[in-house]
Amino acid sequence: MGNNDWYSYTIMHKDTEVVTVYSDGACEIHNLDFMPYNLYLITDKDDIRSRMNNLDNFYHWCASRVLTLDRKYAKEILNSIGMKQAVSDRDRAEIAITYHGLSMTDVYWIKADEDISFDAINLYEHSLSNAFVDVSLCGKQLTADNSELIGKEDVAGDIGTMGVAPKAWVRENGNFYLYKDGDIRDVDAELLASKIIDCFDIEHVQYFEGEYDNNKVSICKIFTSLNYSIVPIEHIEIYCANNDMTVFDLVSQYDSYSYHMMNIVDYLVGNTDRHWGNWGFLVDNSNNKIAKLFPLMDFNKAFNSYNTIDGVKCQTTPKTMSQLEAAVEAVKAVGLNQIHEVKKEWFGSEEQYNMFCRRLNVLNQNLI
């Protein structure tokens, strides 16, 4: 690919041909309804600028399916699969194509001129080995024996999982679980935040405590499947920019309740990392249409900047406001929706519990 040795690649959605991109930037859209939300292509073959933009956009889409170098153990992961430490979109696109662009987040994949079906390669049914977990989660290099046992389907899921913290997909009893390691503070924060959010009426990923290689980890069950995919807001933003709408138009249309509850619980647990890559929409794979916001996830940066009542700047609102202001606005829109008591003994310190209570009291005072 880097030497212009390719002719065309077709982006597939399961076994549906979606779009074919050629090495000169020309493209053929086969099924517009199933286009990825974060890919915009122009079919005008006579406009060289459009064709060059098509190539850039295609490389960027492929690159979005590969981990970045700020991921802990990214270099060890890439070294273990014999790939260079990709920096540019084109470098990362080359890695993605090598692994058919497979991901645990959706059912898109990349097909070259080959006789292969989605049923034969999809990760949900054919990623069987856990031998790569030591590399992704612990940074340990593969042994010579293990490297011979690893197939592309065994590493594609970890290669395509975003985020900075070390993590790995583990298959147990036919189900996939995401193991997340890192700083013990982050693991404990995620586990505590999950307990607290259980006490509020919002759909969220439940994290529970586990151990891997004598290290404490947080574990959660996969919530994507052959039936449902996720599209983060940073991808939705590309779709909106090309369709004369805003992200918040879609949020209001499909799931304003979960959006407001996200701002409430993020404030209560002091989550400082609700960037546009870790919230977004659940998409029905039967028609590629938005269903609702996907379950709230990723709390390893909870209880940061937890020494003031206001919190930090909210990352999820259309205008600049503090987390407190966003949470108050949310409570006035949908209520607090607490369904269970939050227990003092869960917290690591008196100060932490007291700040939670102060924040909860402020929101209770703003209930209509």
N, C-alpha and C positions, 0 to 999 in steps of 0.2 A: 504493500500500500504506500509506504513512504517513497518508493521509487516509481510511482505511477504504473505499477504492474497489475493494476486491477481494472476491470472493465465496468462492472456494475455490481451493486449490492441491493438486495430487496429487504426492506423492513417488513417483518411479518407480525401479525397479531394472532397468536396460535397458528392456525393453518390458513389464515386469510392474508392474501397479499395486500399490503397497504400502499407502499410507494417504492419505486425503483429509482435509485440515484446512480447516474453514470459518471465515469471519471472526468468527463468534460464539464460536469455541473448540470447537465440536462437531467430532467426527472420526469417520471410518469406516475401520476397519482392514480392508483387503482381503486381505492376505497376511501373517500374523504372522511366518512364518518368515523373511521378507525385510526385517523392520524394521531400520533402522539401529541399531547397538549403542548409540549415544549419544542415542537419542530414546525418551522414555517418555511415552505418551499414555493417557488414560482415556476410554472411550467412553460414560460416563454423561452423557447430554445434559441431565439435569435438575439436575445439581449445578453451579451457577455457578462455584464455586471451582475445581472440576476443569477446567471449560472455560477459565477464565482461566489456570490452570497450563498447560493444553495450548498456549495461544497463546504463553506465555513460553517453553515448551520448544521449540516450533516455531521461534520467532525465534532462539533460541539455537542450534538445529541448523543453521539457514541461516547464521547468523553464523560458525559454526565452519568454514565453507567459504570464508571471505574473509580475506585478510591483515589483520593488525593494524597500527596506526600505528607500532609500534616497529620494524617492518621498514624497513630502509634503503631510501629512495626510494619509500616508500609514498605520500607526498603527491604526488610526481611521477606515479606510476602512476595514482592516482585522478584527478588533474587531467587527465591525458591522455585518460581515458575519459569525462570530463565528470561525474564523481561527486563528491559532497561527501566531506569527510574524516570518514568514519564513526567514531563513538565508541561508540554504544550498540549492543546486539544488534539492535535494530529497524532502525537505519541500515544496519548491515552486512547484515542479512537482505534489505533492499531491493536492495542491490547484487547479492547472490547470485541473487535471483530474476530480476533483469534479464538475467543470464547463465545462466539455467536451472539454477543451482546446480552447474554442471559442475566436475569436478575431475580431476586426473591421478592421484588416489589410489584412486578407486573408480568404480563405474558407476551411482551414484545421480544423479538429476537431478530438476528441478522442472518440472511441467507445469501450465499454466493451461488455460483452455478454448480449446484450439487443436488443430489436426490436424497433429501432428508426431510423428515416431518417433525413437527413440534412434539408429538407423542413420543418420539424416539429420544429426545434430548432434554425435555423440560425438567427443571430442577425440582419441582414439587414431587415428581415420581421417580426420578433417576439419580438424585444425589444421595448416595448410599454410604459413603465412607466418611468417618470422622477423623481420618488420619491427618488432615490439614489443620485441625484445631490448635495443635501445639504452636504452629507458625503464627496464625492469626491472633490468637489470644495471649500467647506467652512470648512470641518472638523467637522461638527455637527453630533452627534450620532443620530441614528434612534430612533423614539419613538416606544413604544410597538405596537401601532396601525399600524404604517408605516412598521415595520419589518414583520408583518404578510402579508402585501400586496406585498412585494418584492419577486420576483421569481429569479431563477438563471439567466434567460435571461436578467433581468434588471440590473444586476451588472457585468456580464461577460465582457462587453465592457470596463468598467472602470478598472476592475482588470487587463485586458490585455493591457492597454495603457501605453506605456513607457514614460520616461522623469521624471524630478525632479519637475517641476512646478505643482501646483494644477490644475487639469483639469477634465472635465466631458463631456460625450456625452449627448446632449439634442436633443430630437426628436420634430420637429416643422413642421406641415403640411406635414407629410410624409417624410421629409428629416432629415438627421442627421447633427448636427453642433457640433463642438468641442469648448467648452467654456474654456478659459485659464485665470486663475487669478494669483495672486502672487504680488510681489513688483510692485508698480505703475510705477517705472522706466522701468521695463521689459515690462509691458503692453504698455506703450507709445512708447517704442523702437520698438516693433513689429508692431504697427500701422503705425509709421512713415516709417519704412523700407519697409512695404508693398506698401505704396504710391510711394516711390522712385522706387521700382522695377517694378511697373506698367509702368514706363517710359522707360523700356528696353525690348527688344524682347527676353523674356525667359518665358517659362511656369512655373508659380508659384502659390502657394496657396495665395489667397487674404484674408487678415485679415481686419475686420471692427470692429468698436467700439460697445460695448454693456454694459449692466449692469446686475448684479445678486446680490441679497441681499445687495443692495446699494453700491456695489463695481464695479468699472470699470473693464471690462474684454475685451480681444480680442476674436473674434469669427471667425471661418472659417468653410466652408462647407466640408463635407467628400468627398474624391475623390476616395476612394476604393469602390467596389461594388461586386455584384455577378459575374461580368464579368472581373474585374481587381483587382489584389492584389498588394501589395508592398513587396519588399524584401530589407532590408537595406544592405549596403555594408558590415557591420560586419558579416552578414549571407552569403553573396556572397563570402567573403574571405574563409570561410570553404569549400564551393563548389570548389573554385579555387585551394585550397591547396590539394584537393584530385583528381584534374583533370589536374595537370601539366600546370597550367596557372596562370596569375595574374589578379587581379581586373582591372588593367588598360588595359589589353588585351580586356576585355569585354567592358569597357568604350569606347575604341577606335573603337571597332566593331559596337556598337549599338547607341552611342549618344555622340560623342566627342563635338558637338556644345554645348549642354546643360551643359556638364562638364566644358567647358571653360567659359561659361557665368556665371555659379555658382561662379567660382573663381573671376570673374570680379565684380559681384554685392556684394559678401561677402566682398570684399576689400572696395568697395565704401561706404557701410553702416557700416563697422567696425564690422562685425559679428565674434565673437570670439568662437563660439560654433558649428562649422561644424564638429562634431565628426562623426564616421563611423556608428552611429546609426540613424542619421537624414538626410542621403541622400542615394539613392540607386535606384533600378530598379522597374519599373512597369511591371507586369507579366500578360500575357493573361491567364485567367483561363480555357479557352477552351483546351489549350495544355500545360500549365505550362511553356511557353517559354517567354524569355525576350522580351519586346516590345521597351522600351526606358528608360531613367532615369525618375523617377517619379517627379511630379511638386515640385519645390524648396519650402521648408517649414521651419518653426521654426526660428524666428528672435527675440526672446525675449532677446537675449544677444547681439543684435546689439548696436553699438556706445560705446562698452567697449574698453578700450585702444585706444581711438580715439584722442589722443593728439600728435601722431607722423605720419609722412607721410608714413612710412614703414608698419604700422600695426603690427600684431603679426605673429608668425610662422604659415604658412599655414598647415592645417591638412589634406588636400586632395590630396597632390602631392606625387609622388613616391620617390622623393628626397627632402631633407630639403631645404626650401626656405621661404622667407617672403611672406606675403600676396601681397605686392606690386610686388615682382618678379613673383609670380604666375599669377597675373592679367596682367602684361605686356606681359608675355608669351602667355596668353590667347588672348589678344587684337591682337597680331601679328598673331595668328592662325585663329581667326574668326571675328575680328573687334570689335567695341564697341557696335554697334547696339542699340543706343539710339533712341527712337521713339517719346518721348514727353519731354517737358521742366520740369525740377525739380524746384519747386517754393520755394523761400526763406521763405515765410510765413508759410510753413509747419514745419519748424525747431523750436526747443525749445530755441535755443540760437544763437547768432551771431557766437560764436566760433565753434559751431557744423556745421553751414552752411558753414563757411569759410574752415573748414577741408574737408568737402565734395567737395567743389569747387577745392581745391588744389589737391585732389586725382583724381578728374575727369580730371583736366588739365594735370596731369602727363600721364594719359592713352591716352588722345587725342594727346599728343606729340609723343606717340609711335605707332600711327596708321601708317600703311604702305601706 
